[in-house]
Amino acid sequence: MSTLLNCKNDDILDMFPRIKNLGASSFGEDADLFGDTLAEAIEDAPQGRRLPFKLQTINELKTLLACNDAEIDHATLILISISPTADVEEPPNWGRFPSLRAFWSAVLHVFENDPEVQAGREIDPST
């Protein structure tokens, strides 16, 4: 893969469509709608998503995490609307990560440990 630093914004959005989708929801401008803390927003990210989306997100996250820190920083600015490393005043006690690599690693962990991903099949919530 060519370095993300040399890619146009649209190219990065095309490379990571599932992460881009998270940037419009769980990690968008209104991320606090998905949890009272950043950790809760991360935990909520797989909820309501189909198994193929979750598996594709895992692949995209692994691709992103294979990049160097400068590339991850660059891509993150394009893909999501929040800054997971910033100290924010509102909402109080939102939380932060020491690096974007740590943030995306936490997101990957949540998706990899999702019950449907672990089972390898979609689970009917009514059962």
PyMOL commands that set and color helices and strands:
alter all, ss='L'
color gray80, all
select helices_A, chain A and resi 4-6+9-15+17-23+31-34+38-44+51-65+69-79+100-112+115-119
alter helices_A, ss='H'
color red, helices_A
deselect
rebuild
show_as cartoon
